[in-house]
Amino acid sequence: MFCARKPGLLLSTMKALDNLGLDIQQAVISCFNGFAMDIFRAEQIKEGQDVHPEEIKAVLLDSAG
């Protein structure tokens, strides 16, 4: 994920992923000229609720505004 600088974006992104039931285990985040986040490992913490890539993409786009 990469987008222009926006205050509070990291927090809103992490909350959005948490609301999907994802627990981020490892991520690299850069906030110099913009916002970039690479997630290398995430685990689903809510059993019985499948999270599809399209859902994750939609949530990330929504949180980025």
N, C-alpha and C positions, 0 to 999 in steps of 0.2 A: 504494500500500500504506500503510495506517495501522493502528497497533496500540498498545497500552499500552507503557509503558516496560519494557524488558527488557535487562539488561546483556548485551553481546555480540551483539545482534541484527543490527547492521549487518554485522559480520564474518561471521556465519553466513549471512546473506542473500547477500552478495557471493560467498562460497565456493560456495553452492548454485547461483547463476547461472553461476559459472565452471565448475562440474562439468557443467552442461548444454552447455557449449561456447559460452557467450555472453560477449562482450567488451563491457563497459559503456563507452560512449564519453562519455556525458553524463548526469548525474543531479543532482537537487536533493534534499538530505537535511536533515531537521529533527529535532532530538532534544530539544526543550524540555519539553513536558508529556507527550509520547508520542514515537512514532517514525513519521515520514512519509517516504516515498521516492517520487519521481516520476522515472521513467526516460524520457528523451526520445529516446535513441538507443542501440541495442545492435546489435552485429554478431555474426553466427554465425562462429566461427573454425574449427570442425570441418566440413570439406566432406563431403558425402554423408550427413550426419546431420541430418534435418529436426527442428526443435523446434517443437512445436505449442503454441498458447496454453494449452491445458488442462494440458500438462505444466508450463509455467512457473507457472501458478496453483497447481497441486498442490505444487510445490517451495517456493513462497513461503509457502503456508499451513503446510507442514510446518516450515519454518525459523522461523516465528513462534510455533510451539507451540500 
